[in-house]
Amino acid sequence: MAVDFAKLIKQIVMPLVVSPDDVSVKVLSEYDQLIHVQLLVNSQDLGRVIGKGGKIASAIRTIVYAGASKVGKRVHLDIDAY
């Protein structure tokens, strides 16, 4: 059972942002057990994705980590703006 982490993250983030065309999710590297994913959003949407006190970003990471643990992997998620 393979999990498409880029697709999962994009589905979570799209309803949160004002500029959905600017959302970009890239899998930067994938080693044995570690997957490094980068989420890029419009600078105006960064606050919406991170949330007050980082609560939304933490929730997104929790969901992604749960999906990764089911397949025996670990995910490192970077959230940035451009």
C-alpha positions as CSV (number, residue, x, y, z in Angstrom):
1,M,0.0,0.0,0.0
2,A,1.7,3.2,-1.2
3,V,0.8,6.6,0.1
4,D,1.1,9.6,-2.2
5,F,2.1,12.1,0.4
6,A,2.2,15.0,-2.1
7,K,-1.4,14.4,-3.1
8,L,-2.5,14.0,0.6
9,I,-0.9,17.3,1.6
10,K,-2.3,19.1,-1.4
11,Q,-5.8,17.9,-0.6
12,I,-5.5,19.1,3.0
13,V,-4.1,22.5,2.1
14,M,-6.2,23.5,-0.9
15,P,-9.3,24.4,1.1
16,L,-7.3,26.6,3.4
17,V,-5.7,28.9,0.8
18,V,-7.0,31.9,-1.2
19,S,-4.6,31.2,-4.1
20,P,-4.9,27.4,-4.8
21,D,-3.0,27.8,-8.1
22,D,0.1,28.8,-6.1
23,V,0.2,25.6,-4.0
24,S,3.1,23.4,-4.8
25,V,4.1,20.1,-3.1
26,K,7.4,18.4,-4.0
27,V,9.0,15.3,-2.7
28,L,12.6,16.4,-2.4
29,S,14.1,13.2,-1.4
30,E,13.1,9.7,-0.4
31,Y,15.6,7.5,1.4
32,D,14.9,4.1,3.0
33,Q,12.5,5.2,5.7
34,L,12.6,9.0,5.4
35,I,10.7,11.1,2.9
36,H,11.4,14.9,2.7
37,V,8.5,16.9,1.4
38,Q,8.3,20.6,0.7
39,L,5.0,22.6,0.7
40,L,5.2,26.0,-1.0
41,V,2.3,28.4,-0.8
42,N,1.7,32.1,-1.7
43,S,3.2,34.4,0.9
44,Q,-0.3,35.7,1.6
45,D,-1.5,32.2,2.4
46,L,1.3,31.2,4.7
47,G,-0.5,32.4,7.8
48,R,-3.6,30.4,6.9
49,V,-1.5,27.2,6.4
50,I,0.5,27.7,9.6
51,G,-2.3,28.9,11.8
52,K,-2.2,30.7,15.1
53,G,0.6,29.4,17.1
54,G,1.4,26.8,14.4
55,K,-1.7,24.7,15.2
56,I,-2.8,24.1,11.6
57,A,0.7,23.2,10.5
58,S,1.0,20.8,13.5
59,A,-2.4,19.2,12.6
60,I,-1.2,18.8,8.9
61,R,2.0,17.2,10.1
62,T,0.1,14.8,12.5
63,I,-2.1,13.6,9.7
64,V,0.9,13.1,7.3
65,Y,2.9,11.4,10.1
66,A,0.1,9.0,10.8
67,G,-0.2,8.0,7.2
68,A,3.6,7.5,7.0
69,S,3.7,5.3,10.1
70,K,1.1,3.0,8.6
71,V,3.6,2.1,5.8
72,G,6.7,2.1,8.1
73,K,8.1,5.5,6.9
74,R,8.8,8.9,8.4
75,V,8.0,12.2,6.7
76,H,9.8,15.5,7.2
77,L,7.5,18.4,6.0
78,D,8.8,21.9,5.3
79,I,6.3,24.7,4.8
80,D,7.5,27.7,3.0
81,A,6.2,30.7,1.0
82,Y,7.3,32.2,-2.3
